[in-house]
């Protein structure tokens, strides 16, 4: 009897501890989330402030920006090209099969225009930046943070955001349209090759339907999405890198969090921008 009573008391205490932990979790997590959003907004404001002030005073580190552009292009340009070819080919194969059944092969170019230009290219560019560029930025800044280089920079009277984050931000903003254009060109070219050689689509018909459905507005929104994604990726990766703690494990956690949060924000932002585009610039024939 006493054993059963002791077991019951133990279960009750275990349930109480779990409930207490759940209450603490529900209480602290929203506060931590709001705090992270606030720090991200402050970091974004500081980046914009330093870009404006350094531009007016002619002190932008253009050489550092060029070096960061080259480093980021080295890790993203070739994967962008390799990712674009399957995207364009997949769109042509999947849509081409359906169009063959309904006798609408002439609309193969429209599928590439709507699929690759409208959604595929900016999303592929964003995922590349979140996977390759975000991990590079977070690991670099995180390694500096755990070696206390960030604190040493502050002690010397230099703002780490101005010295380290702004060049990476400008470099990412500069290469984002390049990646988007590379993916669009390679994806549409792959779609044309598949359509003309596999689905027997006349190239002239392909380009005619492509030009009818893919408008300059779609291209502009595609590039705009890639630029917004680049800004989000740098902001998230820089914040996580600067706040990395706990040695190499902290750097690894910062890189992992940067990639995961960047992907989530890219999908959410893509949905928002696409809805705004459909509201104010509805699809129509060019």
TIKEZA-695942 format. One line per field, with one value per residue: residue number from 1; residue in three letters; x, y, z of N, C-alpha, C in turn. Coordinates in steps of 0.1 Angstrom, whole numbers, plus 5000, padded with zeros to 4 digits. Atoms other than C-alpha are relative to their C-alpha. Example, Ala and Ser with C-alpha at 12.3 -4.5 7.8 and 13.67 -1.06 7.14 Angstrom:
// TIKEZA-695942
n = [1:2]
res = [ala:ser]
n.X = [5009:4991]
n.Y = [4988:4989]
n.Z = [5000:5000]
ca.X = [5123:5137]
ca.Y = [4955:4989]
ca.Z = [5078:5071]
c.X = [5009:4992]
c.Y = [5012:5011]
c.Z = [5000:5008]
//
This chain:
// TIKEZA-695942
n = [1:2:3:4:5:6:7:8:9:10:11:12:13:14:15:16:17:18:19:20:21:22:23:24:25:26:27:28:29:30:31:32:33:34:35:36:37:38:39:40:41:42:43:44:45:46:47:48:49:50:51:52:53:54:55:56:57:58:59:60:61:62:63:64:65:66:67:68:69:70:71:72:73:74:75:76:77:78:79:80:81:82:83:84:85:86:87:88:89:90:91:92:93:94:95:96:97:98:99:100:101:102:103:104:105:106:107:108:109:110:111:112:113:114:115:116:117:118:119:120:121:122:123:124:125:126:127:128:129:130:131:132:133:134:135:136:137:138:139:140:141:142:143:144:145:146:147:148:149:150:151:152:153:154:155:156:157:158:159:160:161:162:163:164:165:166:167:168:169:170:171:172:173:174:175:176:177:178:179:180:181:182:183:184:185:186:187:188:189:190:191:192:193:194:195:196:197:198:199:200:201:202:203:204:205:206:207:208:209:210:211:212:213:214:215:216:217:218:219:220:221:222:223:224:225:226:227:228:229:230:231:232:233:234:235:236:237:238:239:240:241:242:243:244:245:246:247:248:249:250:251:252:253:254:255:256:257:258:259:260:261:262:263:264:265:266:267:268:269:270:271:272:273:274:275:276:277:278:279:280:281:282:283:284:285:286]
res = [unk:unk:unk:unk:unk:unk:unk:unk:unk:unk:unk:unk:unk:unk:unk:unk:unk:unk:unk:unk:unk:unk:unk:unk:unk:unk:unk:unk:unk:unk:unk:unk:unk:unk:unk:unk:unk:unk:unk:unk:unk:unk:unk:unk:unk:unk:unk:unk:unk:unk:unk:unk:unk:unk:unk:unk:unk:unk:unk:unk:unk:unk:unk:unk:unk:unk:unk:unk:unk:unk:unk:unk:unk:unk:unk:unk:unk:unk:unk:unk:unk:unk:unk:unk:unk:unk:unk:unk:unk:unk:unk:unk:unk:unk:unk:unk:unk:unk:unk:unk:unk:unk:unk:unk:unk:unk:unk:unk:unk:unk:unk:unk:unk:unk:unk:unk:unk:unk:unk:unk:unk:unk:unk:unk:unk:unk:unk:unk:unk:unk:unk:unk:unk:unk:unk:unk:unk:unk:unk:unk:unk:unk:unk:unk:unk:unk:unk:unk:unk:unk:unk:unk:unk:unk:unk:unk:unk:unk:unk:unk:unk:unk:unk:unk:unk:unk:unk:unk:unk:unk:unk:unk:unk:unk:unk:unk:unk:unk:unk:unk:unk:unk:unk:unk:unk:unk:unk:unk:unk:unk:unk:unk:unk:unk:unk:unk:unk:unk:unk:unk:unk:unk:unk:unk:unk:unk:unk:unk:unk:unk:unk:unk:unk:unk:unk:unk:unk:unk:unk:unk:unk:unk:unk:unk:unk:unk:unk:unk:unk:unk:unk:unk:unk:unk:unk:unk:unk:unk:unk:unk:unk:unk:unk:unk:unk:unk:unk:unk:unk:unk:unk:unk:unk:unk:unk:unk:unk:unk:unk:unk:unk:unk:unk:unk:unk:unk:unk:unk:unk:unk:unk:unk:unk:unk:unk:unk:unk:unk:unk:unk:unk:unk:unk:unk:unk:unk]
n.X = [5008:4991:4993:5010:5001:4988:5000:5010:4995:4989:5006:5006:4989:4995:5010:4999:4988:5002:5009:4992:4992:5009:5004:4988:4998:5010:4997:4987:4998:5005:4991:4987:5003:5002:4987:4992:5005:4995:4986:4999:5004:4990:4989:5003:5000:4986:4994:5004:4994:4986:5000:5003:4990:4987:5002:4999:4987:4991:4991:5004:4988:5003:4991:5005:5013:4996:4995:5011:5008:4993:5001:5014:5003:4993:5007:5014:5002:5001:5013:5011:5001:5004:5014:5009:5003:5011:5013:5006:5003:5012:5013:5003:5004:5012:5010:5001:5008:5014:5004:5001:5013:5011:4997:4997:4985:4995:4999:4989:4992:5007:4997:4987:5000:5007:4994:4986:4998:5009:4998:4988:4987:4997:4999:4987:4989:5001:4996:4986:4994:5002:4992:4986:4996:5003:4991:4986:5000:5002:4988:4989:5003:5001:4986:4994:5006:4995:4986:5001:4996:5011:4998:4987:5003:5007:4990:4992:5009:5005:5013:4999:5010:4995:4988:5001:5014:5004:4995:5007:5013:4999:4996:5011:5010:4995:4999:5013:5005:4992:5005:5014:4999:4993:5010:5011:4995:4997:5012:5007:4993:5003:5013:5001:4994:5009:5013:4997:4995:5008:5014:5002:5005:4992:4994:5007:5013:4996:4997:5012:5008:4992:5001:5014:5004:4989:4999:4989:5003:4996:4985:4997:5004:4990:4988:5003:5001:4986:4993:5006:4995:4986:4999:5004:4989:4989:5004:5002:4987:4991:5005:4996:4986:4995:5004:4996:4993:4998:4990:5004:5014:5008:5000:5008:5014:5003:5002:5012:5012:5000:5005:5014:5008:5000:5009:5013:5003:5001:5013:5011:4999:5004:5015:5005:4998:5008:5014:5000:4999:5012:5010:4998:4996:5005:4994:5007:4992:4992]
n.Y = [4988:4989:5000:4995:4986:4993:4999:4990:4987:4998:4996:4987:4990:4999:4992:4986:4995:4998:4989:4988:4997:4996:4986:4992:5000:4992:4986:4995:5001:4988:4989:5001:4997:4986:4994:5003:4991:4986:4999:5000:4987:4991:5002:4995:4985:4996:5002:4989:4987:5000:4999:4987:4991:5003:4996:4986:4996:5006:5009:5014:5009:5006:5012:5010:5005:5008:5013:5008:5004:5011:5012:5005:5006:5013:5011:5001:4999:5014:5007:4994:5005:5014:5001:4994:5010:5009:4992:4998:5013:5006:4993:5004:5014:5002:4993:5004:5012:4996:4993:5010:5007:4991:4994:4986:5000:4986:4992:5005:4989:4994:5007:4995:4986:4999:5008:4997:4986:4995:5006:5008:4993:4993:5010:5007:4990:4999:5012:5000:4991:5004:5012:4998:4987:4998:5008:4994:4988:5004:5007:4990:4991:5008:5003:4988:4997:5008:4996:4987:4989:4989:4991:4992:4989:4989:4993:4991:4989:5003:5007:5012:5000:4991:5005:5014:5004:4992:5005:5012:4997:4994:5010:5010:4993:4999:5013:5007:5000:5008:5014:5001:5000:5013:5011:4998:5003:5014:5008:4999:5007:5015:5002:4999:5012:5012:4999:5001:5013:5010:4998:4996:4986:4991:4989:4988:5000:4999:4986:4992:5002:4995:4985:4995:5002:4995:4985:4993:4999:5013:5000:4990:5006:5011:4994:4994:5011:5005:4990:5001:5012:4998:4992:5008:5010:4994:4995:5012:5006:4991:5000:5012:5001:4990:5004:5013:5002:5014:5007:5005:5004:4988:4996:5009:4997:4988:5003:5008:4991:4990:5006:5004:4988:4994:5007:4998:4986:4999:5005:4991:4988:5003:5001:4986:4992:5006:4996:4986:4999:5004:4990:4988:5002:5013:5006:4998:5001:4988]
n.Z = [5000:4999:5013:5010:4997:5004:5014:5004:4997:5009:5013:4998:5001:5014:5008:4996:5006:5014:5002:4997:5012:5011:4997:5002:5015:5007:4996:5005:5014:5007:4997:5008:5014:5001:4999:5012:5010:4997:5004:5014:5005:4996:5008:5013:5000:5000:5013:5009:4996:5004:5015:5004:4995:5007:5014:5001:4996:5010:4992:5002:5003:5013:5003:4992:5006:5012:4996:4995:5011:5006:4991:5001:5013:5001:4993:5005:5014:5006:4995:5006:5014:4999:4996:5010:5011:4996:4999:5013:5006:4993:5004:5014:5001:4993:5007:5014:5001:4999:5012:5011:4999:5004:5013:4998:5000:5003:4987:4991:4996:4989:4988:4995:4996:4987:4990:4997:4997:4989:4987:4999:4999:4987:4989:5000:4996:4986:4993:5001:4991:4986:4997:5002:4996:4986:4992:5001:4992:4986:4995:4999:4989:4987:4996:4994:4987:4989:4998:4994:5010:5001:4989:5002:5010:4992:4991:5008:5004:5013:4999:5008:5010:5011:5005:5005:5005:5011:5013:5004:5004:5013:5010:5003:5008:5013:5008:5001:5014:5009:4998:5005:5014:5004:4999:5010:5013:5001:4999:5012:5010:4998:5004:5014:5005:4998:5008:5015:5003:4995:5002:5014:5000:5009:4992:5001:4992:4986:4996:5002:4988:4989:4999:4997:4986:4991:5002:4992:4986:4993:4999:4990:4987:4997:4995:4987:4990:4997:4992:4987:4994:4997:4988:4988:4998:4993:4987:4991:4998:4992:4986:4994:4999:4989:4986:4998:4987:4996:5007:5013:5000:5002:5014:5007:4997:5007:5014:5002:4998:5011:5012:4998:5000:5013:5009:4996:5003:5015:5004:4995:5007:5014:5000:4998:5012:5011:4998:5003:5014:5006:4997:5007:5014:5004:5012:5013:5012:5003]
ca.X = [5000:5028:5046:5015:5011:5047:5044:5013:5030:5060:5037:5020:5053:5064:5032:5036:5072:5061:5032:5056:5080:5052:5041:5077:5080:5047:5058:5094:5092:5069:5092:5123:5107:5097:5132:5148:5125:5135:5172:5167:5149:5176:5203:5185:5181:5218:5227:5206:5220:5256:5249:5234:5260:5290:5276:5273:5307:5323:5336:5319:5344:5340:5370:5356:5322:5339:5358:5327:5308:5335:5334:5296:5295:5321:5298:5265:5270:5277:5250:5226:5233:5231:5198:5183:5186:5165:5139:5134:5135:5110:5085:5088:5085:5056:5036:5045:5030:4997:4997:5004:4972:4951:4968:4982:5020:5022:5018:5049:5067:5040:5047:5084:5075:5050:5069:5105:5104:5075:5083:5112:5140:5136:5129:5159:5181:5167:5173:5208:5216:5201:5220:5254:5257:5240:5261:5293:5283:5271:5302:5326:5309:5303:5340:5350:5325:5337:5373:5362:5372:5338:5344:5380:5366:5342:5370:5389:5359:5348:5312:5312:5280:5296:5329:5317:5279:5274:5299:5283:5249:5258:5275:5245:5221:5244:5247:5210:5198:5227:5217:5181:5190:5214:5186:5160:5183:5195:5160:5143:5170:5166:5129:5133:5156:5133:5102:5118:5135:5111:5077:5082:5075:5086:5110:5092:5059:5078:5091:5058:5039:5067:5066:5028:5026:5060:5057:5084:5064:5070:5107:5107:5089:5113:5143:5126:5119:5156:5168:5143:5154:5191:5184:5166:5194:5221:5201:5193:5228:5246:5224:5230:5267:5273:5254:5271:5283:5297:5326:5324:5290:5277:5289:5273:5240:5242:5247:5219:5195:5205:5197:5164:5151:5162:5143:5112:5113:5119:5088:5066:5079:5075:5038:5033:5049:5032:4998:5006:5016:4984:4963:4979:4993:4970:4982:4972:4985:5013]
ca.Y = [5000:5024:5015:5023:5056:5066:5058:5079:5108:5104:5105:5136:5154:5144:5158:5190:5194:5189:5214:5239:5235:5239:5271:5285:5275:5292:5323:5326:5316:5345:5369:5355:5356:5392:5400:5383:5403:5435:5427:5419:5452:5471:5454:5461:5498:5500:5485:5510:5539:5529:5525:5559:5577:5559:5566:5603:5605:5585:5559:5527:5498:5491:5468:5448:5446:5434:5407:5395:5395:5372:5349:5346:5341:5313:5293:5301:5307:5271:5256:5281:5270:5233:5239:5259:5231:5205:5232:5241:5205:5194:5221:5212:5175:5176:5203:5191:5157:5173:5196:5167:5151:5182:5192:5225:5220:5257:5268:5251:5284:5298:5271:5281:5317:5313:5285:5294:5332:5337:5313:5289:5314:5336:5306:5287:5319:5323:5287:5289:5320:5306:5273:5284:5322:5322:5293:5311:5344:5328:5306:5335:5359:5331:5321:5357:5359:5329:5341:5374:5393:5411:5424:5434:5454:5472:5479:5496:5519:5502:5491:5454:5460:5488:5469:5433:5432:5461:5448:5414:5429:5451:5421:5398:5425:5429:5392:5383:5397:5380:5346:5352:5360:5330:5307:5322:5320:5284:5272:5286:5273:5238:5241:5251:5221:5196:5210:5211:5177:5157:5172:5183:5220:5245:5270:5299:5288:5283:5319:5333:5318:5326:5363:5364:5351:5362:5400:5425:5428:5391:5396:5427:5409:5379:5401:5420:5387:5377:5410:5408:5372:5383:5410:5385:5359:5384:5399:5364:5350:5381:5382:5346:5348:5379:5363:5329:5315:5283:5275:5254:5240:5275:5283:5251:5260:5295:5281:5256:5283:5307:5282:5270:5305:5318:5291:5296:5334:5330:5308:5331:5362:5346:5339:5375:5391:5367:5376:5413:5408:5390:5417:5447:5432:5403:5379:5387:5383:5406]
ca.Z = [5000:5009:4977:4956:4974:4969:4932:4929:4946:4923:4892:4906:4911:4876:4861:4881:4869:4833:4837:4853:4824:4799:4816:4816:4779:4769:4789:4777:4741:4729:4748:4732:4698:4702:4714:4684:4661:4678:4675:4639:4633:4651:4631:4598:4608:4616:4583:4564:4585:4578:4541:4539:4560:4544:4509:4517:4533:4504:4529:4516:4516:4478:4477:4506:4489:4456:4475:4493:4460:4445:4475:4474:4437:4439:4462:4444:4407:4396:4419:4405:4369:4379:4397:4369:4343:4362:4370:4334:4322:4349:4340:4303:4308:4333:4315:4280:4287:4297:4267:4244:4256:4250:4218:4231:4224:4213:4250:4262:4263:4286:4311:4312:4314:4343:4361:4358:4356:4380:4408:4400:4395:4426:4448:4436:4440:4475:4485:4472:4491:4523:4519:4506:4513:4547:4560:4548:4565:4597:4601:4594:4618:4644:4643:4649:4678:4697:4692:4707:4676:4676:4711:4702:4672:4696:4720:4692:4686:4654:4649:4637:4618:4598:4593:4587:4580:4556:4529:4530:4528:4498:4481:4485:4472:4442:4433:4439:4405:4388:4403:4393:4357:4354:4366:4343:4313:4320:4330:4299:4277:4292:4287:4251:4244:4260:4243:4208:4210:4231:4227:4190:4198:4171:4187:4172:4188:4221:4221:4209:4238:4262:4253:4255:4291:4306:4309:4320:4352:4360:4354:4376:4405:4401:4405:4434:4452:4449:4463:4492:4498:4498:4524:4547:4543:4553:4581:4597:4591:4605:4636:4643:4636:4658:4687:4684:4718:4732:4710:4678:4688:4690:4655:4642:4659:4644:4609:4613:4626:4598:4571:4586:4594:4560:4542:4563:4558:4520:4516:4537:4519:4484:4493:4504:4474:4450:4465:4462:4426:4418:4435:4418:4386:4376:4350:4314:4279:4270]
c.X = [5009:5007:4991:4998:5012:5001:4990:5005:5011:4994:4995:5011:5006:4991:5001:5013:4998:4991:5008:5010:4993:4996:5012:5002:4990:5002:5012:5001:4994:5009:5013:4998:4999:5014:5009:4995:5005:5014:5002:4997:5011:5013:4997:5000:5015:5007:4996:5007:5014:5002:4998:5012:5014:4999:5002:5014:5011:5009:4995:5012:4997:5009:4995:4987:5004:5006:4989:4991:5006:4999:4986:4997:5007:4992:4985:4997:4998:4988:4988:4998:4996:4986:4990:4996:4989:4987:4993:4996:4988:4987:4996:4995:4986:4988:4999:4992:4985:4995:5000:4986:4988:5002:5004:5015:5005:5001:5011:5009:4993:5003:5014:4999:4993:5007:5014:5002:4992:5004:5014:5013:5002:5000:5013:5012:4999:5005:5015:5007:4998:5008:5015:5005:4998:5009:5014:5000:4999:5012:5011:4998:5000:5014:5007:4994:5005:5015:5001:5005:4990:5002:5013:4997:4992:5009:5008:4991:4994:4987:5001:4989:5005:5012:4998:4987:4997:5007:4994:4986:4999:5004:4989:4989:5005:5000:4986:4994:5008:4996:4987:5001:5007:4990:4989:5006:5003:4987:4991:5007:4998:4986:4998:5006:4991:4988:5002:5004:4992:4986:4997:4993:5009:5005:4993:4987:5003:5002:4988:4991:5007:4999:4986:4996:5011:5002:5012:4996:5003:5015:5004:4997:5010:5013:4998:5000:5015:5007:4994:5005:5015:5001:4996:5011:5011:4996:4999:5014:5010:4996:5004:5015:5006:4996:5004:5008:5002:5009:4995:4986:4991:5000:4992:4985:4996:4998:4987:4988:4999:4994:4985:4991:5000:4990:4986:4995:4999:4986:4989:5001:4996:4985:4994:5002:4992:4985:4998:5001:4987:4989:5001:5004:4995:5005:4991:5010:5007:4996]
c.Y = [5013:5002:5007:5015:5008:5001:5010:5014:5004:5004:5014:5011:5001:5008:5015:5006:5003:5012:5013:5004:5005:5015:5010:5001:5010:5015:5006:5001:5012:5012:4999:5002:5015:5007:4998:5009:5014:5001:5000:5014:5010:4998:5005:5016:5005:4998:5011:5013:5001:5001:5014:5010:4998:5004:5016:5005:4994:4990:4985:4992:4993:4988:4988:4994:4992:4986:4991:4996:4988:4988:4994:4994:4987:4989:4999:5000:4986:4992:5006:4995:4985:4998:5004:4990:4990:5007:5002:4988:4994:5007:4996:4986:4998:5007:4996:4987:5003:5007:4992:4994:5009:5007:5015:5001:5015:5008:4995:5012:5008:4993:5004:5014:5002:4992:5004:5015:5005:4995:4992:5007:5007:4990:4992:5009:5001:4988:4999:5009:4996:4988:5003:5013:5002:4992:5006:5012:4997:4993:5010:5009:4992:4996:5012:5003:4991:5002:5013:5011:5011:5009:5008:5012:5011:5007:5011:5012:4998:4992:4987:5000:5008:4993:4986:4997:5008:4995:4987:5003:5006:4989:4991:5007:5001:4987:4994:5002:4992:4985:4998:4999:4988:4989:5001:4996:4985:4992:5001:4993:4985:4997:5000:4987:4988:5001:4997:4986:4988:5001:5006:5014:5008:5011:5013:5001:5001:5015:5009:4999:5005:5015:5005:4999:5005:5015:5006:5001:4987:5000:5010:4994:4989:5006:5007:4990:4996:5010:5000:4988:5002:5008:4992:4990:5007:5005:4988:4994:5009:5001:4988:4998:5009:4995:4985:4999:4985:4992:4994:4995:5012:5005:4990:5003:5013:4998:4993:5009:5010:4994:4997:5012:5007:4993:5003:5014:5002:4995:5009:5013:4998:5000:5014:5008:4995:5005:5015:5002:4997:5010:5013:4999:4986:4995:5002:4999:5013:5006]
c.Z = [5000:4987:4989:5002:4996:4984:4995:5002:4990:4986:5001:4999:4986:4991:5003:4994:4985:4997:5003:4988:4988:5002:4998:4985:4993:5004:4994:4985:4992:5003:4992:4985:4997:5001:4988:4988:5002:4997:4985:4993:5003:4991:4985:4999:5000:4987:4990:5004:4996:4985:4996:5004:4993:4985:4999:5003:4991:5008:4999:4996:4987:4998:5008:4994:4987:5004:5005:4988:4993:5008:4999:4987:4998:5006:4995:4985:4993:5005:4994:4986:5000:5005:4990:4989:5004:5002:4987:4993:5007:4996:4986:4999:5006:4992:4986:4999:5001:4987:4988:4999:4996:4987:5001:5002:4999:5013:5009:5005:5011:5013:5005:5005:5014:5011:5004:5003:5012:5014:5001:5002:5013:5012:5000:5004:5015:5008:4999:5009:5015:5003:5000:5007:5015:5009:5000:5009:5015:5006:5001:5012:5014:5005:5006:5014:5011:5002:5006:4992:5000:5012:4999:4990:5008:5009:4993:4995:4986:5001:4991:4989:4988:4993:4993:4993:4987:4987:4996:4995:4986:4989:4997:4992:4986:4992:4999:4986:4990:5001:4993:4985:4995:5000:4990:4986:4998:5000:4987:4989:5001:4996:4985:4993:5002:4992:4985:4997:5005:4997:4986:4999:4991:5009:4999:5008:5015:5004:4999:5013:5013:5001:5002:5015:5010:4997:5007:5015:5008:5002:5011:5014:5003:5005:5014:5011:5004:5008:5014:5007:5005:5013:5012:5004:5008:5014:5011:5003:5008:5014:5007:5002:5011:5014:5003:5013:5002:4991:4986:4999:4998:4986:4991:5002:4992:4985:4997:5001:4989:4988:5002:5000:4987:4991:5004:4996:4985:4995:5004:4992:4985:4999:5000:4987:4988:5001:4996:4985:4993:5003:4991:4985:4996:4987:4988:4989:4997:4987]
//
